[in-house]
């Protein structure tokens, strides 16, 4: 009986590979979210100060069910983060263009 449980547990396991390029990640300081009746589209953008335009760095397309699971998972993780590190300060409207401080001179 124990072998049967082990087999079932192993069958449910999913191995996920992460290549080096993906493991580096992509920085984003803006997310733009759109949806239709069948999917949510999240575009991740990196806006740099002084740059007249920016490009979408990554696009994730989710089913409504997965979008809702992501919302819950993010909420759970934000709660744990705030319990460990204090409340995350937020603004009503993020400043655009983002200002990283005074412009340096060379």
C-alpha positions as CSV (number, residue, x, y, z in Angstrom):
1,X,0.0,0.0,0.0
2,X,2.9,2.4,0.8
3,X,4.4,1.8,-2.7
4,X,1.1,2.7,-4.3
5,X,1.0,6.0,-2.4
6,X,4.6,6.8,-3.4
7,X,3.7,6.1,-7.1
8,X,0.7,8.4,-6.9
9,X,2.8,11.1,-5.3
10,X,5.5,10.8,-7.9
11,X,3.0,10.9,-10.7
12,X,1.6,14.3,-9.5
13,X,5.1,15.8,-9.3
14,X,6.0,18.3,-12.0
15,X,9.6,19.0,-12.9
16,X,10.2,22.5,-14.1
17,X,13.4,23.5,-15.8
18,X,14.9,27.0,-15.6
19,X,17.5,27.9,-18.2
20,X,20.2,30.5,-17.4
21,X,18.8,33.3,-19.6
22,X,15.4,33.0,-17.9
23,X,16.9,32.7,-14.5
24,X,18.5,36.1,-14.9
25,X,15.0,37.6,-14.9
26,X,13.8,40.8,-16.5
27,X,13.4,44.0,-14.4
28,X,10.1,45.9,-14.6
29,X,8.8,49.0,-12.9
30,X,5.5,49.1,-14.7
31,X,2.8,46.5,-15.5
32,X,0.0,47.1,-18.0
33,X,-2.9,44.8,-17.7
34,X,-5.7,44.2,-20.3
35,X,-8.3,41.5,-20.6
36,X,-10.8,39.9,-22.9
37,X,-13.5,37.4,-22.0
38,X,-11.1,34.6,-22.3
39,X,-7.6,35.9,-21.2
40,X,-5.6,38.4,-19.2
41,X,-2.6,40.0,-20.8
42,X,0.1,41.4,-18.6
43,X,2.8,43.5,-20.2
44,X,5.9,44.3,-18.2
45,X,7.8,47.5,-19.0
46,X,11.0,49.0,-17.8
47,X,10.8,52.8,-17.9
48,X,14.1,54.7,-17.6
49,X,14.4,58.3,-16.7
50,X,15.0,60.7,-19.6
51,X,14.1,58.0,-22.1
52,X,11.3,59.3,-24.5
53,X,9.8,55.9,-24.9
54,X,10.0,52.3,-23.6
55,X,9.3,48.8,-24.9
56,X,7.4,45.9,-23.4
57,X,10.1,43.6,-22.0
58,X,7.8,40.6,-21.3
59,X,4.2,39.6,-22.0
60,X,2.4,37.0,-20.0
61,X,-1.0,35.7,-21.1
62,X,-3.2,34.0,-18.5
63,X,-6.6,32.4,-18.4
64,X,-9.0,34.2,-16.0
65,X,-8.7,31.3,-13.6
66,X,-4.9,31.5,-13.5
67,X,-5.1,35.3,-13.2
68,X,-7.2,34.9,-10.1
69,X,-4.8,32.3,-8.7
70,X,-1.9,34.7,-9.3
71,X,-3.8,37.5,-7.5
72,X,-4.3,35.2,-4.5
73,X,-0.6,34.1,-4.5
74,X,0.7,37.6,-4.8
75,X,-1.6,38.7,-2.0
76,X,-0.4,35.9,0.2
77,X,3.2,36.7,-0.5
78,X,2.8,40.4,0.0
79,X,1.1,39.7,3.4
80,X,4.1,37.5,4.4
81,X,6.6,40.1,3.2
82,X,4.9,42.9,5.2
83,X,4.8,40.8,8.3
84,X,8.5,40.3,8.0
85,X,9.6,43.7,6.8
86,X,6.8,46.2,7.5
87,X,4.1,47.8,5.3
88,X,4.9,48.5,1.7
89,X,4.3,52.2,1.0
90,X,2.3,52.9,-2.1
91,X,1.1,56.0,-3.9
92,X,-2.4,56.7,-5.4
93,X,-0.7,57.4,-8.7
94,X,2.9,56.4,-9.5
95,X,5.0,59.3,-10.8
96,X,5.5,59.0,-14.5
97,X,8.1,59.6,-15.7
98,X,9.8,57.8,-12.9
99,X,12.3,60.0,-11.3
100,X,15.5,58.3,-9.9
101,X,17.0,61.6,-8.6
102,X,19.0,64.5,-10.1
103,X,20.7,64.1,-13.4
104,X,24.4,63.4,-13.1
105,X,27.1,65.2,-15.0
106,X,30.1,63.6,-16.7
